[in-house]
Amino acid sequence: MRRTSRHIVPAALGGVLLIASFAAAGGDASPEPEPADERPAQATIDGAVERGIAWLRREQKRDGSFGQGPGETALSLLTLRHSGVAADDRACKRAARYLERDLPDGTVYGAALGALSLLSQNPVLHQSKIEELVSDLVAAQCKNGQWTYAYRATARKKSGDNSNTQFALLAMASARSQGFDVPSEPVAKAAEFLRATQNEDGGFGYSDKERSRSYASMTAGAAMCLAFANSFERGATMGVVVTQDDVALRKTLEWLAEHFDEKSNFGAGRSFGGSNRDTKKKKRSDAFWRHYWLWSAERAAAAAGQTRFGEHDWYGAGCRILLERQKKDGQWRDPEREILATCFALLFFRRSTHIAITPSDRVRPAVTPSSK
């Protein structure tokens, strides 16, 4: 298989140097954020992370899994590793063994999160499985450039959704940063679709055919995808983006600057047929997927090199609201289930995407589409 000759160098993101060896070690500390007024003390954030990790450890099952299957196990392993838990920790090793055994599971979320978590655990030990999962993702792209849930049928479908799409591209970007020679064509195809379907206000919904009104988590996910496409196209390090030449990305970031709200997933209620403030039973509101929204904001900021969205210190604001929401036993919840909300919160605190896209100087075989 072809081996990449591209020289990968550490990335400067928001004026902060990300060290390549940091990602290779699994990330024992988050990059130093830009100073901001009224930002919670790092010791306070570290204490919340420690309590959250203690809760997450207690959720692991006897077979090494977490939550409901491989996707949530992968999300939990990614959270443990990016929160500074060592690769040789028993919880991480057991989760990794479970993923080696039970992946692929036929879903884009499982393949993408599986690749991300095993890249964080040990990309050398798990190289074969990572290649398999990323190859499956490459082969599973829909005809229009998106991805959808069941990836073994995805490539036969005309369209997918922007949620599965962003996870597929995050896995590809992380694999590329870790030295895997990921093809650029699927990323360019996804970006072409996003640019063609961007809403007039600059935002994005779940897809162009379903729940298409702009809301925060999907707009942030699209910003991440467009930024990664920018980096792929230029052969640049992930996180170093030239936004002024990318009209679609610039409009997306302007949407986030205008509508950023750390307390809610702006626009989600209306996009899902409810209202921004409707919290009645069975009605959607902007509280929908609010912890997921904050992790989406972190992913967009990392990919596009943004320390702020307009006037908003996204990290400081997100930290404050998450500290308020943490339960006494260390978990987060509502409206997402506990394991999901807790992982999203911890990944935000630890600025997980910075770790995932920090370059490695390892060189690995090229990724080719799976024949499955």
N, C-alpha and C positions, 0 to 999 in steps of 0.2 A: 504494500500500500504506500501511496505517496506520503512523504513526510514534509511538513512545512519547514521552510527555511526562514520564515519571518522571525525577526528578533523581537522578543517581547520585553518591554521595559516597564518599570513602575509608573503608576498614573498619578498625576497631580489633580486632585479633585477639590475645588473650592479653596485652593491655596494650601491644602493639606497633603503631604506626601504619604502615599500608601506604600508600604514596604512589601515587596514580593514575598519575602520569607514569612511575613505575618499570615498571609493566606495559606501558605503551605503548611504552617503549624496549626491551622484550624482557627486562628483568631482568638488569642487570649485576652485581647482588649479591643475596644472600639476605637476608631480614629478620633483624635481630639477634635471636638466640634468647634465651630467658630464661636467666640465669646458672645454672649448676649445678656442683656439686662433681664433680671428676674428668672433666669434659667435655673432649674433645681440643681442643688449641689450634686456633684458626681457621686458622693458617698450615699446620698439618698437614692439615686437611681440604682447604684450597685446593690443596695439593700433590697430594693424591690425586685431586681433580677434574681438575687439569691433566693428570696422567698418564692418567686415564681418557679424557679428551677426545682426547688425542693418539692413543690406541689406536683410538677410535671413528672418527676421521678416516681412518685407514688402511684401514678396512673399507668405505669408500664405493666403489661400482663406477663404471665409466666412464659409465653412463647416469644417474648421480646417485643411484641407489637404494642402500639398505642392506639386508642380510639377505634375507629372503624376501618380496618384494613390497611393496605400498603401505603396509600396516599397520606393518611394521617400519621402513620408511623414514620414516613419519610419527613413530613413536616416537623414532627417532634424531634427526630434525630438532627435535622438541620438546626433547630432551635437550641438543642443541647450543645452542639459543636460551636455555633456562633455565639453562644453565651459563655464560652470559655471552658466547657467540660472537655476533658482530655479524650483523645481518640481511644486510648486503652482503658477508659472507664468502662466498667462492666455494663452499664446501661447502654452506652453507645455501641459496644461490641455486639451485644445481644440484638439491638435494633438493626444493625448492619447485616447480621446473619439472617435475620428474618427477611429483610429486603432482598438479599441475594437469592433466597429460596422462593419468595412469592412474587417477585417482579420478573417479567412484565405482567401486569394485571389487566391489560387491554384498555386502559384509560390514559388520556393525555395527562391528567393531573398526576396519576401514579408514575408515569414515565418521567415527567418533568421534575416533580419533587424527588423522585428516586434518584435521578441523575444529580440533582443539586445536593442532596444529602450525602450521597456516596462520594461526590467530589470534595465535600467538606470533611468527610471521615478519613479517607485514604485513597486518593486517585490512582496510586500505583497498585495497591492491593485489589482495588475494585475496577481496574481499567476495562476489563472485558465486559462487565455488566454495564458500565457507563457508556461504552461504545454501542452496545446493543440498544440501550434505551434512547440515546440520541439519534441513532440510525432509524429506529422506529418512528421517532418524531419527524425526522426529515421526510420519511416515506408517507407519513400520515396527513400531510397538508392537504386541505380542501382545494378544490379547483380555483376558488376565488382568492386564495392566499390565507384564509383563516384555518383554525383547528376547531374540532368539536370533541365531545366526550369520549366516544368509543373509537380509539384510533385505528383499530383494524378495519373499520368501515369508513373512516374519515376520508381517505383519499378517493373514495367513490362518491362522496357527497359534493354538492356544488358549493355549499357554504357552511360556516360554523358560527362561532361567537367570539367576542373580543376578550372574554375571560380566559377560556382555554388557550387562546392565541398568545396572550401575554405570558402565561406560564411556559409555553413551549419556547418562546423567544428568550426568556430569562435563563432557561436551562442551556440553550445553545450559546448564549453570550458567556455564561459562566464556564462552559466547557472550552470555548475558544480561549478565554483568559487563562485557563489552566493548561494550555498547550495542545488541545485537541484541534485538529485541522477541520473545522466545521465549514461546510459549504455556505457561501454567501447568498446563493440564489433564493432559498426559502425565506430568508430575512428580507431581501429586496422585494419579493413577491408580496409578503405580508404588509410591508410599508406602502407599497403601491395601492393595495386595497384600502388601508387606513386613510391615506391622503385623498383617495377618491370618494370616501364616505364620511369624511369629517363634517360634523354639523356646522351650520352657518355661524353659530356662536363660538366656534372653536373647540367645542367639547365633543365627547363621545358617549354613546350609550352601550347597551349590551351587544347589539348588532345593528345593522342597517335595516333589518326587517322586523326585529322584535325588541321592545323596550328601547327604542332608538333615541329617546330624549337624553340629553347630556346629564350625567351625574358624576360625582367626584371620583369614586374609585375606578370607574371605567376610563375616565379622562386621564387620570394619573397613570393607569396601565398603558394607555395608548402613548402617552408621553415617553414612558420607558421604552416601548417598542420602537418608536420613531428615533429616539436617541441611539438605541443599539444599531438600528439600520444605518444611521449616520456614521457610526464608528466602523461598522462592517464595510460600508461603501468606500470610506477613506483609508481603510487599513489602519485605523487609529486605535489607540488603547481605549478600552471601554471606560466611560466616565469623562473622557475629554472630548467635548462636543462643540462644534461650531454652529451655534443656533441661529445666527443672523442670516445665514444662507438657506435655512430650512424654514420656509414659511409655515408649513403645517405644524412643525414642532413649536415654533415661536407662538403661534395662535393658541396651541394647547397649553403652554406654560402661562400665557396671559389669562386664559380661562381659570387656571388654578389660582393665579394671583388674585383674581377678582372674587372667586367664590370659596377660597380656603376657609374652612371652619373645622377646627380640631374636635369640636363636640359632635359633629354630625356629618354624614355622607351626603353632602349637599346635592339635591336634585333626585335622590334615589326614590323618595316617596312618590313623586309625580311620574317618574319613569316607570314605576311598577304599578301605577294605577291608583295610588293613594294620594296623599298630599304631603307637603313638607313637614307638617306638624301633627298629622293624624296618628295617634298612638292607640286607637281602639283595637280591640281584638280582631285579628284576621285582616287588619289594614296595614299597608306598608307606610312607613314614614322615613324621614332622613336618618333615623336611628338604625336603619337596616344595614347590616354589615359594617358597622362603624369602626370596629377594631381592624377589620380587613382594610378599610379605607386608609387608616393611618399607616399600615405597612405599605399600601399602594403609594402613598405620598412619599415614603422613604425610598421606595424603589425608583420612582420618577426622579427624585432629587439626585440620587446616586448616579443614575444612568445619564442624566442631562447636566450633571455638574452644578446643581443649584443649592446654594446654602440658604436661600430664601425663596419664597414664592411672593414676588412683589415686596410688600412691607412685612410679610409674615415670617417670623422665625419658626418655621414648621417644626423643627426638632424640639425647641424649648416649649412651644405650645402643646405639642403632642405629649411630651413627658409630663407636663403638669396635669393634663386631663387623665392620663393613664395612672398616675400616682393617686389621684382622687378615686379612681374606679377600682383599684385593686382590693380584693376581699381579704379578710383577716387570715385566711388559710393560704394566701399567696396567689390564688387564681384570679382570672378575669372571666366575665360571662355577660351574656345578654347584649344584643339578641343572638349572637353566635353561641354555639355550645361551648362549654368551658374549655375543652382542649384546644379548640380552634382560636377562641378569643385570647387565651393565654399565650399560645404560640405567636400569634400576630403581635401582641403587645411586646413580648420579649424580643422578637425580631426587629421591631421598631426601635426599642431601647438600644439594642446593640448595633444599630445601623448595618443590618445584615447584608444588604446588597453591596455595600462597600467591600465587605469581605469576599463575597461571591465573585466579584468582577476584578478583584486585585490580581494583577498578572502573575503568572508563574513562568519560570524559564524552562520548564519541562517541555520536551518536544514529543508528540505522540502521533500515532498513525492517523491518516485521514478518516473521517467519518463518511460512510457511504450509505445510501438508502437501504433499508431492510427489504428483503424480498418476501416478507410475510404477507 
